[in-house]
Amino acid sequence: MSFLDELGKNARVILFDKRGTGLSDRVTDLSTLEDRMDDIRAVMDAVGSKQAALFGHSEGGSVSALFAATYPHRTLALLTFGVFAKRRFSEDYPWAPTVEERQEVYDMIDESWGSGEMDLASLAPSMKDDKAFMKWLANYFRSGASPGAAAVLTRMNTEVDIIDILDTIEVPTLLMYRTFDIDVKIGEGRFIAKRIKGSKFVEFDGADHLFWVGNAQEVLDEMLGFIAEIKPFQHHQRKLSTIVCTDLHNKEAAQLIKQYRGSILKSASDQHMSFFSGPSKAVHAAIEIQKQMRAENRQIRIAIHTGECILKDDMHVTGLAVHIAQEILPLAQAGEILVTQTVTNLLSGAGLEFVSKDPVQLPGLPEKITILSLQDEQLSPQEAENTISTTSPRNHSFLEDVLESIERHMADDKFDIDTLCTEVGVSERQLQRKLKSIANKTPSQMVRSVRLHRAKEILLEDHDGISQAAFQTGFNSLSYFAKCFKKEFGVAPSMVG
């Protein structure tokens, strides 16, 4: 590619196939941003790169941002193009796709991944009339990932949420966007730029999401100019870390912390603290510590928070993240692991279950924060059986639970897979596997199919009530409803009656 060739004339360019694509192993389960961040570090170690300027495009920018916050001493600069902070619509982040818009992407992957029917025009609208290019682009995606891998990767991206770590990034940062990008909105760029101190925000004309089409030379020139002006960064040991606080400690716990690549910190309080480069290692270390303590008939409380810390050479640590973890610990019950919302945002795809508690006001913080309790799945087989038998009748099947959940939310257009998992009591990974084996459907396909069959029943009763049939079954777009209905039954809704 000429863009990378030109970039390589001015800097050493290190490329690798991200997890699940190209020559890397295929993924069957959701990975976390932390996993993908570790992939970057592993590649840098493998090629002997102690420091690098990271360039991340789209979701690659999200994981690069997390890396820059966590490993500032290894990040010369952060350069991004079309990066987003979140991939689920919310009132405080209105640029992200809605549940329905993401569902259309899932449908496209399920039905036409890599075929000539793929709708890729939104990624490169300046090339939409170039049939040869669009055919090449479809082949590029098909070669990069199988349909199954593409579906998993897309769900990974849907779970991204780095809003809480943006203000911890201190390395030189360049944020580049195109004004009319459909996939990632210019408003997202401005939102992110306000939260990264000293970042440079550059807006290019055009609508292409792919950085290497359209006015790519302008993008390249901006990058080269920014790289040329990079100055050594003095980070003073400020970095994004995950702090784990406990009220008990022993030699076995210390070994587990080291096993999960954590470090034990010195503290003047009676709390025991350790820090980790990412929340996944911290939470799994906490789970193992709880198991080990339980085996000794002892119960401890654990609190976990991810945020900016200031590390000193003597392994003392200060910073707001430490304060928050210390203040949360007394709120935990014996044997409970409490985490903050920031931790769960970065753990999307880890297969862990959390229950939200009421927001709390901690000393020294201007606003209440959300804390969650980790649901302990490390029960013995006998304990697990007892728990299941008290919450679900023996003759009540898993599929019935799924259908009942969909029925309860039939008209709710905000109903999503997360809610379904919560009500059925399984992780998304377990839901995927069970529905595939029972009904040969993905969760999204199951929800859509149940809703469409109910819509057909409504239409048979009232032939003229197409809009009512759609809205009563959770579709807020008539065109999307008509498209799905025809695919499911082979006829348009207007033909039913």
C-alpha positions in Angstrom: 0.0 0.0 0.0 1.5 3.3 -1.1 0.4 5.1 2.2 2.4 2.7 4.3 5.3 2.7 1.8 5.6 6.5 2.1 5.3 6.3 5.9 8.1 3.7 5.9 10.4 6.1 4.2 10.4 8.3 7.2 10.0 5.9 10.1 10.3 2.2 11.0 6.8 0.8 10.5 5.8 -2.3 12.5 2.6 -4.1 11.3 0.8 -7.1 12.8 -2.4 -8.9 12.2 -4.7 -8.1 15.1 -6.1 -10.9 17.1 -8.6 -13.0 15.0 -7.5 -11.6 11.6 -5.0 -12.4 8.9 -2.5 -15.0 9.9 -3.3 -14.8 13.6 -5.3 -17.5 15.3 -9.1 -17.2 14.9 -11.1 -16.1 18.0 -14.1 -17.9 19.2 -14.7 -15.9 22.4 -14.8 -12.2 23.1 -11.4 -10.7 24.1 -10.9 -7.6 26.2 -9.2 -4.4 25.3 -6.6 -5.5 27.8 -5.9 -8.6 25.8 -5.5 -6.6 22.7 -3.3 -4.1 24.5 -1.0 -7.0 25.6 -0.8 -8.1 22.0 0.7 -4.7 21.1 3.3 -5.0 23.9 4.1 -8.6 22.8 4.8 -7.5 19.3 6.9 -4.6 20.4 8.9 -6.9 22.6 9.3 -9.5 19.8 10.8 -6.9 17.4 12.9 -5.1 20.0 11.0 -1.9 20.0 11.4 -0.3 23.5 9.3 2.8 22.5 7.0 3.6 19.5 4.6 6.1 18.2 1.3 4.2 18.0 -1.0 4.8 15.1 -4.5 3.4 15.6 -7.4 3.5 13.1 -11.0 3.1 14.3 -11.1 0.4 17.1 -7.3 0.2 16.7 -7.3 3.8 18.1 -9.2 2.7 21.1 -6.8 0.0 22.2 -3.8 2.3 21.3 -5.3 4.9 23.6 -5.5 2.3 26.4 -1.9 1.3 25.8 -0.7 4.9 25.8 -2.3 5.5 29.2 -1.0 2.2 30.7 2.5 2.2 29.2 3.4 5.9 28.8 7.1 5.0 29.1 6.8 2.9 25.9 4.7 5.3 24.0 6.4 8.2 22.1 3.1 9.5 20.8 -0.4 8.5 20.1 -1.8 9.1 16.6 -5.4 8.1 15.7 -7.7 8.3 12.8 -11.5 7.9 13.2 -11.2 6.6 16.8 -14.3 6.2 19.0 -14.5 6.2 22.8 -17.7 4.0 22.9 -19.7 1.9 20.5 -23.1 1.9 22.2 -25.5 4.8 22.1 -26.2 6.6 25.3 -27.4 10.1 26.3 -23.9 11.2 27.2 -22.5 9.7 24.0 -25.1 10.2 21.3 -22.8 9.6 18.3 -22.5 5.9 18.9 -24.7 3.4 17.0 -28.0 2.4 18.4 -28.8 -1.2 19.2 -30.7 -1.5 15.9 -27.9 0.0 13.9 -25.4 -2.4 15.4 -27.9 -5.2 14.7 -27.9 -4.3 11.0 -24.1 -4.7 11.0 -24.5 -8.2 12.7 -27.1 -9.1 10.1 -24.8 -8.0 7.2 -22.0 -10.2 8.6 -24.3 -13.2 9.1 -25.9 -12.9 5.6 -23.3 -11.6 3.2 -19.8 -11.4 4.7 -17.3 -11.1 1.9 -19.9 -11.4 -0.9 -20.7 -8.9 -3.5 -23.7 -7.9 -1.5 -21.7 -6.4 1.3 -22.6 -2.8 1.9 -19.2 -1.1 2.4 -19.9 2.2 0.8 -20.1 4.0 4.1 -16.5 3.1 4.8 -15.3 4.7 1.5 -18.1 6.8 -0.1 -15.6 8.5 -2.4 -15.0 5.1 -4.0 -18.6 3.8 -4.0 -18.9 4.0 -7.8 -15.6 2.3 -8.4 -16.8 -1.3 -8.8 -13.3 -2.7 -9.1 -12.3 -1.1 -5.8 -15.4 -2.1 -4.0 -14.9 -5.7 -5.1 -11.3 -5.6 -3.9 -12.4 -4.1 -0.6 -14.9 -7.0 -0.1 -12.1 -9.5 -0.9 -9.8 -7.7 1.5 -12.3 -8.1 4.4 -13.1 -11.7 3.3 -9.3 -12.6 3.3 -8.8 -10.8 6.7 -11.4 -12.7 8.7 -13.9 -15.5 8.4 -17.6 -14.7 8.9 -17.4 -16.2 12.4 -14.3 -14.3 13.3 -15.8 -11.1 11.9 -18.9 -11.5 14.0 -16.9 -12.0 17.2 -14.6 -9.0 16.4 -17.6 -6.8 15.7 -19.1 -7.7 19.1 -15.7 -7.0 20.7 -15.8 -3.5 19.2 -19.4 -3.0 20.4 -18.2 -3.5 23.9 -15.5 -0.8 23.7 -15.7 2.0 26.3 -12.6 4.0 27.1 -14.3 7.2 28.2 -13.0 6.9 31.8 -9.3 6.6 30.8 -9.1 9.5 28.3 -8.0 12.0 30.9 -5.1 9.8 32.0 -3.4 10.0 28.6 -0.4 12.4 28.8 1.7 11.4 25.8 1.6 13.7 22.7 -1.6 12.9 20.9 -2.9 13.5 17.4 -6.6 13.0 16.7 -7.6 13.0 13.0 -11.2 12.8 11.6 -13.1 13.5 8.4 -15.9 15.9 8.7 -18.7 13.8 7.2 -17.5 10.3 8.3 -20.6 8.2 8.7 -19.1 5.4 10.7 -17.4 7.6 13.4 -18.8 11.1 13.8 -16.8 14.2 14.0 -18.5 15.0 17.3 -16.8 11.9 18.8 -13.5 13.4 17.9 -14.3 16.7 19.6 -15.5 14.8 22.7 -12.3 12.8 22.9 -10.1 15.9 22.2 -11.6 17.7 25.2 -10.6 14.9 27.5 -7.1 14.2 26.4 -4.9 17.0 27.8 -2.9 18.9 25.1 -4.1 16.7 22.2 -4.1 18.1 18.7 -7.4 17.7 16.8 -7.3 17.8 13.0 -10.4 17.8 10.8 -10.1 16.8 7.2 -12.7 17.3 4.5 -14.5 14.3 3.1 -16.6 11.3 4.4 -14.3 8.3 4.0 -13.7 6.3 7.2 -10.7 4.5 5.7 -7.7 6.7 6.2 -5.9 5.5 3.1 -8.5 6.5 0.5 -9.7 10.0 -0.5 -7.4 12.8 0.6 -4.9 10.3 2.1 -1.9 12.4 1.2 -3.1 15.2 3.6 -3.5 12.6 6.4 0.0 11.3 5.7 1.5 14.8 5.7 -0.1 15.6 9.0 1.2 12.4 10.6 4.7 12.9 9.3 4.7 16.5 10.5 3.5 15.5 14.0 6.0 12.7 14.3 8.9 15.0 13.3 8.0 17.3 16.2 7.8 14.7 18.9 9.9 15.6 21.9 11.0 13.3 24.7 8.2 12.9 27.1 8.7 13.2 30.9 6.0 11.1 32.4 7.1 11.2 36.1 5.8 7.6 36.6 2.2 8.7 36.0 0.4 5.8 34.4 -3.0 4.0 34.2 -3.0 1.2 36.7 -5.5 -1.1 38.4 -5.4 -1.0 42.1 -6.5 -3.9 44.3 -7.2 -3.4 48.0 -7.7 -6.2 50.5 -8.0 -6.3 54.3 -6.1 -9.6 54.7 -2.9 -10.9 53.1 -0.6 -13.9 53.3 2.2 -15.5 51.4 -0.1 -17.4 49.1 -1.9 -14.2 48.1 1.4 -12.6 47.4 2.4 -15.5 45.1 -0.9 -15.2 43.2 -0.4 -11.4 42.7 3.0 -12.1 41.2 1.6 -15.0 39.1 -0.9 -12.5 37.5 2.0 -10.0 37.0 0.9 -7.7 39.7 3.2 -5.8 42.2 2.7 -5.4 45.9 2.7 -1.9 47.1 3.9 -0.3 50.4 1.1 1.3 52.3 0.9 3.2 55.6 -2.6 1.9 56.2 -3.8 -1.5 57.4 -5.1 -2.2 53.9 -3.0 -4.3 51.6 -2.5 -2.9 48.1 -1.2 -4.2 44.8 -1.3 -2.8 41.3 -1.7 -4.4 37.8 -1.2 -3.1 34.3 -4.8 -4.1 33.4 -8.1 -4.9 35.2 -8.5 -8.4 33.8 -5.3 -9.6 35.5 -6.4 -7.8 38.7 -9.9 -9.3 38.8 -8.7 -12.8 38.1 -6.0 -12.5 40.7 -8.7 -11.4 43.2 -10.9 -14.4 42.3 -8.0 -16.8 42.9 -7.1 -15.0 46.2 -10.8 -15.4 47.3 -10.7 -19.1 46.5 -7.5 -19.6 48.3 -8.8 -17.8 51.4 -12.0 -19.7 51.3 -10.1 -22.9 51.3 -8.6 -21.8 54.6 -12.1 -20.9 56.0 -11.3 -17.2 55.9 -13.2 -14.4 54.2 -11.7 -11.2 52.9 -13.0 -8.1 51.2 -11.5 -6.8 48.0 -11.9 -3.5 46.1 -10.7 -2.8 42.6 -10.4 0.4 40.7 -8.6 1.5 37.5 -7.2 5.0 37.2 -4.2 7.2 37.1 -1.5 6.5 39.7 1.8 8.1 40.6 4.4 5.4 41.3 7.6 6.1 43.3 10.8 4.2 43.2 10.3 2.7 46.7 7.0 1.1 45.5 4.9 3.7 47.3 1.9 4.8 45.2 -0.4 7.8 45.4 -3.1 9.2 43.3 -6.9 9.4 43.0 -7.1 5.7 41.9 -5.6 4.6 45.2 -7.9 6.8 47.2 -11.0 5.4 45.4 -10.0 1.8 46.0 -9.3 2.4 49.6 -12.6 4.1 50.2 -14.6 1.4 48.5 -13.0 -1.5 50.5 -15.0 -0.9 53.7 -18.2 -1.0 51.6 -17.6 -4.7 50.6 -19.2 -7.5 52.5 -17.0 -10.4 53.8 -16.0 -12.5 50.8 -17.2 -9.9 48.3 -15.2 -8.3 45.4 -16.3 -4.8 44.6 -15.2 -3.0 41.4 -15.9 0.4 39.9 -17.7 1.1 36.6 -14.4 2.0 35.0 -13.2 -1.5 35.6 -16.2 -3.2 34.1 -16.0 -0.9 31.0 -12.5 -2.2 30.3 -13.5 -5.8 31.0 -16.1 -6.1 28.3 -15.8 -9.5 26.7 -14.1 -11.1 29.7 -17.1 -13.3 30.5 -17.5 -12.0 34.0 -20.8 -11.1 35.6 -21.4 -8.1 37.8 -24.4 -6.7 39.7 -24.7 -2.9 40.0 -25.2 -1.4 43.5 -26.6 2.0 44.3 -24.2 4.9 43.4 -22.1 6.0 46.4 -20.6 9.4 47.4 -16.9 8.9 48.3 -15.0 11.5 50.3 -13.1 14.0 48.2 -15.1 13.2 45.0 -17.5 15.8 43.4 -20.0 13.2 42.1 -21.3 9.8 43.1 -19.7 6.8 41.5 -21.1 3.4 40.5 -19.7 0.3 42.1 -20.6 -3.3 41.2 -20.3 -6.6 42.9 -18.5 -9.5 41.0 -20.8 -12.5 40.9 -18.8 -15.5 42.1 -18.8 -18.2 39.5 -16.1 -20.2 41.3 -18.6 -22.3 43.3 -18.1 -26.0 43.8 -20.3 -28.3 41.6 -22.5 -29.1 44.6 -22.9 -25.4 45.5 -23.7 -24.5 41.9 -26.3 -27.2 41.7 -28.0 -26.0 44.9 -28.0 -22.4 43.6 -29.6 -23.4 40.3 -32.2 -25.6 42.0 -33.4 -22.8 44.2 -33.9 -20.3 41.4 -35.2 -22.4 38.5 -37.7 -25.3 38.4 -36.1 -28.6 37.3 -38.5 -29.0 34.3 -38.0 -25.4 33.1 -35.7 -25.4 30.1 -33.0 -22.9 29.2 -34.8 -22.2 25.9 -38.0 -21.5 27.8 -36.1 -18.9 29.9 -34.8 -17.3 26.7 -38.3 -17.1 25.1 -39.9 -15.8 28.3 -37.2 -13.0 28.5 -37.9 -12.0 24.8 -41.6 -12.1 25.5 -41.3 -9.7 28.4 -39.4 -7.2 26.3 -41.4 -7.8 23.0 -42.1 -4.1 22.4 -38.8 -2.7 23.9 -36.6 -1.5 21.1 -33.7 -1.0 23.6 -33.8 -4.7 24.6 -30.3 -6.1 23.9 -28.2 -9.3 24.4 -26.8 -8.0 27.7 -30.3 -7.8 29.2 -31.1 -11.2 27.8 -27.9 -12.7 29.4 -28.7 -11.1 32.7 -32.3 -12.4 32.9 -31.3 -15.9 31.7 -28.3 -15.9 34.1 -25.5 -16.8 31.7 -22.6 -14.9 30.1 -22.8 -13.9 26.5 -20.4 -16.6 25.5 -22.6 -19.2 27.2 -25.7 -17.8 25.6 -24.1 -18.0 22.1 -23.0 -21.6 22.6 -26.3 -22.9 24.1 -28.5 -21.3 21.5 -26.3 -22.5 18.7 -26.5 -26.1 20.0 -30.2 -26.0 20.8 -31.7 -23.9 17.9 -28.8 -23.3 15.6 -29.3 -19.6 15.9 -27.3 -16.7 17.3 -28.9 -14.8 20.2 -29.7 -11.9 17.8 -31.2 -14.2 15.3 -33.4 -15.8 18.0 -34.6 -12.5 19.3 -35.4 -11.3 15.8 -37.2 -14.5 14.8 -39.4 -14.6 17.9 -40.4 -11.0 17.3 -41.1 -11.5 13.6 -43.4 -14.5 14.3 -45.3 -12.4 16.8 -45.6 -9.6 14.3 -47.0 -12.1 11.8 -49.6 -13.1 14.3 -50.6 -9.5 14.8 -50.8 -8.9 11.0 -53.0 -11.9 10.6 -55.4 -10.4 13.0 -55.2 -6.9 11.6 -54.0 -6.7 8.0 -53.7 -2.9 7.9 -51.7 -2.6 11.1 -48.2 -3.0 9.7 -46.8 -0.1 11.7 -48.4 -1.3 14.9 -47.1 -4.8 14.3 -43.6 -3.4 13.9 -43.7 -1.2 17.0 -45.4 -3.8 19.2 -42.5 -6.2 18.4 -39.6 -3.8 19.1 -38.9 -2.5 15.6 -38.7 1.3 15.4 -37.8 1.4 11.7 -40.5 0.2 9.2 -38.0 -0.3 6.4 -35.8 -2.5 8.6 -38.9 -4.4 9.8 -40.1 -5.0 6.2 -36.6 -6.2 5.2 -36.3 -8.6 8.1 -39.9 -9.8 7.7 -39.4 -10.7 4.0 -36.2 -12.5 4.7 -37.9 -14.6 7.5 -41.1 -15.4 5.6 -40.4 -14.8 1.9 -43.1 -12.2 1.6 -43.6 -8.5 2.4 -45.7 -7.7 5.5 -48.3 -6.1 3.2 -48.9 -9.6 1.7 -49.9 -11.2 4.9 -53.6 -11.6 5.6 
